[in-house]
C-alpha cells in the first residue's frame, strides 16, 4: 500500500486569530490564499489529503483582520484544473483576483476568459521542474511570459530556493514583471546562505522583480518566526514598493496557525505606515487591480 498522505490539521476559528496590532489601511490585500471545496477533483498524486479550508472560512478570517481584497492562488492540489478558482472568482466578486496554473498548450480563448473573471498572473511550479537544467527552465519561463504579456499579467514563481539562486542572473535581466513567492524560499536546510539572500535583495533593487512576504514558517521550519525577521527587514529596507503580503492560508498543513500573528510580522518588518501602505495596498493595486 502507498504511504498515507499527511493529514492537515483542522482550521482554527476565525475569531481566535490575533487581531492586528497596527492600523490596517483600506483596500489592504492578501495576495496569497488557497481554498478547498468538496466536489472538485484533485491531481492523481496530491502531496496531502483534502484540507479544511473553504471560501466561507477564509472570508471570516479576512473580515476579522480587516482585509478588503484577496488573491486566490491555484494550489498544487488541483494542478492545472482551475475550475474551483473560476467558481470562487465568480462568487467572491471584484474584491477577488486569481493566479492560475496552466498547461503550455492552454488556448488563448481560455486565457482571455480567465482575464475577464479577474485572473492576473500565471503561477509557475518550479518545484515540479526542479530537476530541469537552468537553460530549460529559462526557455519555459520565456514561453510562459509570452502567454502572460499580451494580457498585462505577471508571472509568479513557486520555486525552491536553490532554483531561485540558480536563476538570479536570469532574473536580473528579465523585463517581464514577476513575483517570487515565500520570500524566495531560501532555507538554510537546503544549503542557502546569507550571501545568496543578499544577491536576491540586490535583484529586488532594480528591474522587474517583486517578492511576496508569505510563508515565513516555511523558511523558519522548526525555529521561531522571529528567526525570519532579518530577512523581512532587509527586503523592506531595500524596496518596500516591490513587496506584497500573503497569508498563505490555510497554512498547509497546519490549519491551527494564527493568521493574525503572520500579519503582525509587518509591524516589525515594516514599522512605518508608509511602508505598510505600499506592501498591503499600493503594490497589490498595480499587480492585480490596475485593469
Secondary structure, 3 states (H helix, E strand, C coil): CCCCCECCCCCCCHHHCCCCCCCCCCCCEEEEECCCCCCCCCCCCCCECCCCCCHHHHHHHHHHHCCCEEEEECCHHHCCCCHHHHHHHHHHHHHEEEEECCCCCCCHHHHHHHHHHCEEEEEEECCCCCCCCHHHHHHHHHHHHHHHHCCCCEEEEECCHHHHHHHHHHHHHCCCCEEECHHHHCCHHHCCCHHHHHHHHHHHCCCCEEEEECCHHHHHCCCCHHHHHHHHHHHHHHHHHHEEECCCECCCCCCCCCHHHHHHHHHHHCCCHHHHHHHHHHHHHHHHHCC
